[in-house]
Amino acid sequence: MTGQHQGHSAIRNIAFDAELPNTHTLGSVLQTAGYATAAIGKWGVQGGPYKLVIEPVRGDRSPETEPSHPLLRGFDYFYGYTAHSDAHYHYPQVGNRPLYDGFVDVADRLAKCYSTDLFTARAKKWIVDHRKTNSRQPFFIYLCYTAPHSGLRIPTDSHLTDEGNYPEGGGLKGGKQWNEDSSNGQINTAKGTIDSGMHPEVAHATGDDGQPWPDHARRHATMVRRIDDGMADLVQLLKDLEIDDNTLIVFTSDNGTLSESGLDDVGKYEPDGQLYDLAVDPSEKNNLWDTKPEMVKTLFSMLEAEKANTK
């Protein structure tokens, strides 16, 4: 987010919920370049009195209780989880966890809302609204899905068929859709039975040994597939809006995986082997080299080149 190597960053290693110093972020740099900016999904560097609190603490927040909230660190709009532990719950109401629109806790509106679907639908709505109000202004979205982090919750069965579990189509008219009236569900997949939409491709999958995949593996694959479908949905939206050829998409991930079940203890992900030679222990993700600082610096350089070319 800052483009800094950990050796120069104030937040190092696993500093969950630590306060992000009031310095430049990718969001603030792009704001100065004239971009509209949004952060949607997990934040986890909000600081304040509720950091590292395991039990849920519902209610609205403020600049005093979350001094490095996204709205104070370079983003015009925020929707998602601010605290690390809250993001373990892919259904906010299952764990009675707060989820925020800005500083306002909106979790009471989110019955049966699966976080991956929620963030995809909200990102789509933000893009559409921005294009309606200021079509000439460039935009930047930091979309941080919580999946496939534990707990290993899967989507509802709202659109489950023999072929898939995603709403038909994508973009403006299909796929995930945001409902302004949340009384019938904030999103169009907030119905049916929660945690039951196992993707049919893996529901009865077997390994090379002929044995069924363990439940944690089927859940993990379903979660990853949901991200894939969400990304395809977003790309279709860009095509529908005729901005796909002028939009850069950078897809990256956390720096590995580990053996854990999360606070919402639904299954336990068990990695099967080493992830690159740099992983000392296949159950650890902490030793893997992370290239995000280099990626951010590259994006900054691209922005400078773009500004130079437009002068």
N, C-alpha and C positions, 0 to 999 in steps of 0.2 A: 504493500500500500504506500510506503514511503520511498521505495527504491533503494533503501539502505541495506547493506550487508549486516548480518547479526552482530558483527564486531563493532559496528557503529550505531546500532539501533538501541533505543532505550528499552524496547521490549524484546526479550530474548527467551529462547527455549520455549517451555510450555507456560507462559505467563498469562493464563486465562484471565480475562476480564480486566487486565491491567489498563491503566489510563494511558492512552496514546497522547504523547506530547503535542502541544499546539504548534505543529510544524507543517510543512507542505505534504500533501498526499496527492495521489493520482487525481483525486476528485478536485482538490483546490487548484492544482495546476491547470486542469482542463477548464475549470470555471474562469480563470483569468484569460484563457484563450477564447472565451465566448460560448463554451458548451453549457447546456443544461445537464445536470448530473443527478443520478439517482442510485441509491444503494438499496438492494432488495435481497432479503435472505438473512443470513447470520452475520452479526458484527463481532461481538466477543472481545472488544477492547474499549469498553465504555467507561471503566473506572467507577469510582464512587462507593458508597457504603454497602451496596448489594453485591459487590464482586465476590465470586467464589461461594456464594450462598447456595447450598444444596436444595433446601426446601423452597417451594414456590413462594414468591412474594408478588402478589398481584397488585395492580394499580398503576396509575399514570406515573410518568417520570418527568424530570425537569433538568435544566442545565446544572442545577446544584446536585442532584442525585446521580446524574450521569454526565460528568464534565467532559468526556470525549465521545459523546454521542455523534453519530454520523452527520447530523445537521450542524454540528459544531466543528466538523473536520472536512469540509469541502463538498458536502452533498446538499442539493436543494430539496431532495425528497428521500425519505426512508420508510421502508415497510419490512418488518421482520422481527427476529429475536435479537436483543442486545446482549443477553447473558449467555455464556457458554453452556451452563447446565440446562437452561430452558430449551436449548436447541437439541438436546437429546430426545425430545418428545416430538415425534413427527405429526402427532395429533395434539395440538395445544390443550384441548379440553380433557384429554385422557390424564394428563399430569397436572391439570389446573395451572398451566403455565402462561405467563403473560406474553403477548405478541403485540407489537407496536406499529401504529400508523403515526409516524413522527414520534411524539412523546406520549401518545394516547394508547392505553391498553384496550385492544379491540378483540380480545380472545373470546368474549361472550358471544360474538357473532359467528364464531368459527366451528360450530358443531359439524362433525364428520369431515372437516377440512384437513386434507393430507398436505404436509408442508411443501413437497415438491410441486404438486398441482397448484397450490396457493401462490407460490412465488412465480411460477410460469404465467398464470393468469394475470397476476398483478403487474408483471413486467409488460405483458402484452397491452394491458389497459393503459399503462403509463406511456408507452410508445405511441399508441393511437391518440391519446389525449394531447400529447405534446405536438404531434403532427397537425392536429386540428387547430391548435392555438398559436403555434409558431413553427410553421413548416420549414422555414429557412434556417432555423437555428440548429446547429449540430448537437448531438446528445451523446452522453456516456452513461451506461448502466453497469454497475458492479453487481452482478447477479450471483449470489453465493448460496447455492443449494446446501441443505444440511445432509441430505442423502449422499452416499450410502453409510454415513456414520451411524453407529449404534444409538438407540435400539433399532433392531431390524424390523421395523414396521413396514408393511406394504400398503398399497392403495386400497380404496374401497372397491367393491365389486359392481359399482354403478354402471359400467360399460363393458363388463366382462362377457366375452363370446368365446367360441371355440378357437378363434384366430388371434385374439388380442384382448386388451383391457383398457384401451384408450379411446376417448371420444373420436368419432369419425372426422376425417379431414384435418384442418389446421388453419392457422392464419386468422383473417378477419372473421370468417363465418363458421369455422369449425374448430376442432380441438378443444383446449381448455378455454372457458369463457368466464368472465367476471360478472357477477350479478349485483347490480346496485342495491336491490332489495334483498338483504341477507336473510329475511324471514323464511325463504325457501332454499337457503344455502348460499353462502357467499360466492361459491363457485359451482359449476355444473356437475362436478364429480362428488359433491358433498351430499351423497345419498346412498342408499343401500346399506351394506354392512361394512364397518371399518375393518381394516387389517385382514381382508379376505380376498383381495383381487390378485392372487398369484398369476403371473403371466403364463398362459397355456403352453408356451414353448418350453418352460422349465418345470411346470407343475408335476410332470411325470418323467422328468429327465433321469437317465441312468448314466453311470460312468463307464469307463472302459472295462471295468470288472463286472459289468452287468448289474451292479447294485444301484438302488435309487440314490439320487443326490440327497445329502442330509438337508434337513429343514433350513439351517442357517445359510447354506449355499443357494438354495432356491430363492430364499428371501433376498439375499444379497443381489443375485442376478436380476430379480424383479425390480429392485430399487434402481439399479444401474440402467436397466431398460427404460424405466420411467424418465430418467434424465435424458436419455437418447431421444425418446419421443417428444419430450418437452423442447429440446433444442430444435428438432425438426419442425415443430409447431411454430417456434419463434422465427426460424428461417423463412417459413412460408408466409408469416406476417410481413417480413421485410420485402418479400417478393410482391405480395398483394399491394403494399404501399409504394412499390417501385423504387425502393431505396436499397435493395440488396447489393447492387453493384457499387454502392458508395458507402458501404458499412463494413468495418473490420470487426470480425468475431475472433476473440482469443479464448480458447477453451483450455483450462488448466485444472489442476486438482491439488488436494492435500498431498503431503510428501510421503505417501505410503499408507500402509494399513497395519493394524495391530490386533491382538487377541483381546477382545473385550465384549461386554454385553451392554454397557451404557447404563445410565440411571433408569431409563425405561427398559427394564430387564426382559427383553423379548428376543430370545435366541442369543447366541454368542458367536461372533464371527471368528473363524479359525483359519488364518492364512495357511496355505498348504506348502509354502516353500519360500526361499529367499527372493526378495524383490531387488534385483540388481546385486552386484558383488559388494556394494557398499553397505548392505544390510548385514550387520553382525548377527542379529537374531531375527528370525522370520516373524517373531511376535512383536517386534519393535518397529516403530516408524520414525523414531526420533533421530536416528543417525543418517537418514537419507539426505543426500545433497538436494537442496532446494534452489531452483534457478529463478524464482520469482523476482528477486531484486534486479537481476540482469534483464528480465523481461520488462520491468517497469522502466528502467533506464532506456531501453530500446524504444519503448513507446514515447518517452519524453523526446528522444532524438528525432523520431518520426514527426512529432508535433512541431518541433523547431524547423524541420525541413519543409513541412507543409506551410508554415507561416512565411518562410523565406520565399517559397514559390508563388505566394499570393500577393507579394508586395509589388 
